[in-house]
Amino acid sequence: MGNHLAHSGVLSEEELERYGVYPSKERLNEGPVAIIECIQAIPCDPCVHSCPQKAIAMEGLSSVPKLDVGKCIGCTLCIPDCPGQAIFVVDMTYSKDEASVSFPYEFLPIPKVGDRIEAVDREGKPRAKGRVIRVRSDTKTDRTVVLTIAVPKDIALEVRSMRRSRR
């Protein structure tokens, strides 16, 4: 039971399971929900204040945020406020065959709706082809771009970013 994050900079599946990061399968199938991959107890709490539903709580400033999945509506407002880029929103109900994944995106040029992309995992490895379905950058996101992409449902919980498809 080592600390994969400390050695690689990437959370392992074991760490994600141990810290209970994923909502239940039942909750995932009810609609969009945040996934908070923050397992380090550091003094940081912008996510708590960004949630209009008060679905994110912490026991103290130096604790790990906890999500009340019953309150979360998957609005994505917590995503741009996380300085560690550790919050994502997954919607397994996006369509029959696809889920949507929303995440912060800080590269240029900014993709456009309809762009074909490669969905990548936590390590940056390509997982599947996908497409951009929403690009959000406004005052509510403090100009941080929040991208939403559509990907095959079976890999949605692995996807954490994207890169442009090679044509």
N, C-alpha and C positions, 0 to 999 in steps of 0.2 A: 504494500500500500504506500508507494512513494508519492512524491509531490511532482507529478508530471508538469504542471503549470510552471513551477519554479525552474525546471530543467529545460523545457522546450518553449515556454511562452504560450502554450496552447493547452486548454483543458482537455483531459482525457475523458472517455466515456465513463470510466470508473468514477472519476471526480464528479462528473455531472450527476450520475446516479446517487452517489454518496450524499451529495448536498441537496438532493431533491429538486433540481432545477426545472425539470419538465412537469408541466401540468398533466393530469391524468388523461388517458385516452378519451374518456368520456367528455372531459372539458374541452379537449382539443377539437372534438367533433361537434361542439356547440357553436363555434364561431371564433373570430379572432381573439387571441390572447397573447399577452406578453410572456416572454421567456427571459428571465434575468440570469445571466451567466456570471454573476458577481459572487465569488466565493471567498474573497479576501476581506477580512474585517479591517477596513481602513477608514479614516475620518472623511467621509464623503456621503452626502445625502440629497443631491439635487433631484434624484428620481422621486423621492418621497414628496417633494413640493410640486413636482410637475404634474402629478396625477390628479385630474379633476374628480375622479371617483374615489380617491383616497384608498386605492387598492394596494399601494406599496407602503410598508411600514418597516421601521427599524427599532430595535430595543434600545439603541443608543447610537451616538454618532459614529462610534467605531465598531459597528456590528454589520452583519450581512443583511441586505434588504430582503424582505419576504413579501411575496405577492399573494394577495387574497384573490384567488382566481374567480371567486363568486362575484366580486366587485369589478374586476377588469373587463372592459368592453373592447379592448384592442385598438384604442384610438391613436396610438403611436406617439403621443405627446411626450412620453418618457424617453423615447429613443434619442432625440437630439440633446437632451439634458444630461446624459450619462457621459462624463469625460473619459471613461474607460471603454466606451463603445461596447458595452456588455449587455445591452438590451435589444431584443428583437421581437417582432410580432409575427406570429404564424397563424394563418387562417386555413385550416384543413377543409373548410366548406366553400372555398373559392369556386370550384367547379367539380364536376364528376371525377375528372382525372388529375386535376392540378390543385395545388395549394399555393397560397401566396405567402411570401416572406418579405418583411420590411426590415430595413437596417440603415444605419448611417452610412453615407458615402462621401468621401472627402477627396476625390480625385477629379482632374479635368481631362478632357471635356466631360461635362455632365451628360449622361445618357438621356435619350428622349423616349417617350412612350412609344412602344412598338419595336424598339431596338431589340435585336436578337443578341443574346449574351450567353456566356458560360457561367453557370452557377458553381461557386466554389465553396469548399468546406472551411473549417477553422484553420487548417494548415495551408489554404490557398490552392488545394488540389481540385481540379475540375471534377464535378459530380454529374452534371447533366446540362443539356441545352435548356434555355428558358427565354423569357422575354420580359421587358420592362412594361409594367402596367400602370405605374404611378410614379411621378417625380414631384416631391413636395419640398419647397424651399420658400418659406414666408416668415412673417414676424413671429408666428407661433412656434416655428422651429429655430428661431434666432438665426435664420439663413443657413442653418445646417441642412444639407440635402438628405432627405429620407427617401430612399428608393424602395419600391415594392415591385417584386418580380414574381412571375408565375413559373412554377417548377412542378415536376412530377411529384405526386403526394408521397411516394415511398422514400424520397430523400429530403423532404422538407425540413425535418428536424436536424439535418446535417448542414444545410446551406446557411452560410453566414455572410456572403458577399458575392460579387460577380466580377467578371472581366469580359471585355468585349470579345465576341465570337470571332474566330478567324474564319473568313469566308472561303 
